[in-house]
């Protein structure tokens, strides 16, 4: 007989790391890191191009990695031919054709994982979990912002 776990950072973290490990296992044959996948998704969600500073801000604020790690990810993605940096007063990161194809494949992989992992969980339970986790994220981000400012 199992007991219902208490929702806390450990439970949330375990779920994150377990699903991330499944995704990373499927990204490895593509030669794509988790950070690259996130960057490609961010650029795709911005319409295929984004100011480099905006990409850095987005990844540092959501993934909680430092700017140097984001810039290294961008450089790795340029080297892999997945993005190019367009020179300008504000450099822009743009998906290449190979980057668009890779991002589409990553989206397919992610959808497949979600389909398997969330299968048979009632929609109402998923909606409640999404609301609660969104609120927890907002509160944690507010604490981080308060500590910085």
N, C-alpha and C positions, 0 to 999 in steps of 0.2 A: 504494500500500500504506500503510495507516494503522497507527499504533501505538496500543496501549491506553494511555489517559491514566492518570496517577497520581492516585489519589483524594486530593484536598486541598480546602481552602476555596474555591479558585477554581473548580474543577470543580463543586462543590456549589452555589456561588453562581450560576454560569452556568445551571445547571439550574433553580434557583429563579427567577431573573429572567426566563428564557425562558418558563416556564410562567405566571409571574405576569403577564407582558405579554399572553399569550393571554387569561387571565382578565380583566384590566383592559379589553382590547379589547371583550370581551363585556359587561362591567359598564357601560361608558360609556353605551350607549343606555338603560340602566335609570336613569341618573342616580345611580349608586351608586359610591362610592369603594372602593378595596381595603380601607381601614381600616374603613369602614362595613360591608362584607361580613363582615370578621372579627368585628366587634362583634355583628352580627346573629347570626352562627353561635354565638358564645359565649353569648349570651342564650338562643337556642333550645336549645343543649345543656344549659343549666341549667334547662330546663323552661319557658321563656318569661319568666322574671323572675329577676333576680340583683341582689344588693346592689351599688350603684354602686362601692363601694370594692373589692369582689371583681372586678368587671369591669375596673377600673383595674389592679389587681394582675395579673390574668390577662394583659391585653394588654401591660403593661410587661414582664412576665417572659417572655412568649413571642415577642412581635413586636419587643421591644427598642426601644420608643418611650417617650418620657417621659409622665408623668401629664398634663401640659398638653395634649399631642396627643390622648390618649385622651378627656379631658374635652371637647375641641373636637369630636372625632368624635361623642361622645354628643350634644352640642348640635346639630350638623348633622343627626343622625338624628332628634332631636326636631323640629327645624324642618321636616324632610322628612315628618314624620308616621309614621315607622317605629317609634319607641319613645316611651314617655312615662316621665317620672321621677316616681315616686310618693313624695310627701313622708312622711317618718317620721324617727324618731331616726337610722336608717340608711336614707337614700334608696335606693329600688330602681328599677332600669331594667327596664321591661316592654315586650315586643313589642306593638304595636298589630296590628289585623287586617291592615293594609297591610304592616306589618313582617313578619308571619308569611308572607304571600303572597310578599313580596320574598325572604325567606330561603329559602323553598321553591324559588323560581325560581333563586336563586344555587346552591343544592345541585344542581339539575338541570343547570345550566350546568357546574359543577365536575365532576360525574360524567361528563358528555359529554366534557369536555377530558381527564380522566383516561383514559377509554375510548380516546380517539384517541391520546394520547401514550404510554400504556403498552401499547397493542395489540401483540400478538405477542412481548412480553418474557416469557420463561418464568417461571412462578409461583415456582420455586425461586430464580431470580435476584432477583426482586422481594422475596422474603422475606429474602434475605441483605442486600440493599441497605437494607431497612427496619431490620434489626437493627443494621447498622453505623452508619447515620445516627442512629438513636436513641442509640446509645452515644456517638457524637461529640457530639451535643447535650447529653447528660448531663454529659460531661466539660467541655465549654465552659461550661455553666451553673455547674458546680462551681468552675471557675477564676474566673468572674465573682463568685460568692458569696464566695470566699476573698479576692478583691481588695477587696470592699466591707467585709468584716468583719475 
